[in-house]
Every structure is written in C-alpha cells, then in structure tokens.
C-alpha cells in the first residue's frame, strides 16, 4: 500500500486520468469519475475509505483508516481539522477535535 500511495503522489497534475484510476484501485469505493484528491495524499490502508460523488480533497489529506469515521454527504471539513467522530451530512466542521459549526441548507439544485 505505501508504495502505491507513493506512486500516486508522484503523478503529474496533468495525469488526471491516471490519478483517477489509481484512486479507484487504492480506495474501497469511489462514487463517480469526479473524485479528485490533490497530492500529497496519505492513508493507512485505503480499502477502508469510501468517497461519494464529486468528492474533492485539497493538499495533504491524511486519512488514518484503521477505524470507521463517517463524514456525511455535502460536508465541508476545515483545513487542519482532525476528525475523530462522525460528522452529519450538510454541515461545516472544523477544529481539533473537529466539531460542527454550521448547518448548510441545501436545495435540490445543489445536490
């Protein structure tokens, strides 16, 4: 696994197709072809990670996927946050330990 993560992190930004294919191989579930994780990305196993449709994560995402910690649909997690418990859908959560600070009202057009 560590070698595969290293290879993913070494891909060029222009290698979008290769990055998606590697994520599909590394992660347990990928919701669609609009999943994007900027490098570097780190995880323990990968196979315990499930991401939904249109998932985006910026630089330095680290997921310690030894236990299940669920982040709901439509959630925004603030930079530098440490998620240690479930985060409900449609919220903004930040901090160490990460906590919900705002609920987002979503209409059908934004889902």
C-alpha positions, 0 to 999 in steps of 0.5 A: 500500500505505501508504495502505491500511495507513493506512486500516486503522489508522484503523478503529474497534475496533468495525469488526471486520468491516471490519478483517477484510476489509481484512486479507484484501485487504492480506495474501497469505493469511489462514487463517480469519475469526479473524485479528485484528491490533490497530492500529497495524499496519505492513508493507512490502508485505503480499502477502508475509505469510501468517497461519494460523488464529486468528492474533492480533497485539497493538499495533504489529506491524511486519512488514518483508516484503521477505524470507521469515521463517517463524514456525511454527504455535502460536508465541508471539513476545515483545513487542519481539522482532525476528525475523530467522530462522525460528522452529519451530512450538510454541515461545516466542521472544523477544529481539533477535535473537529466539531460542527459549526454550521448547518448548510441548507441545501436545495435540490439544485445543489445536490 
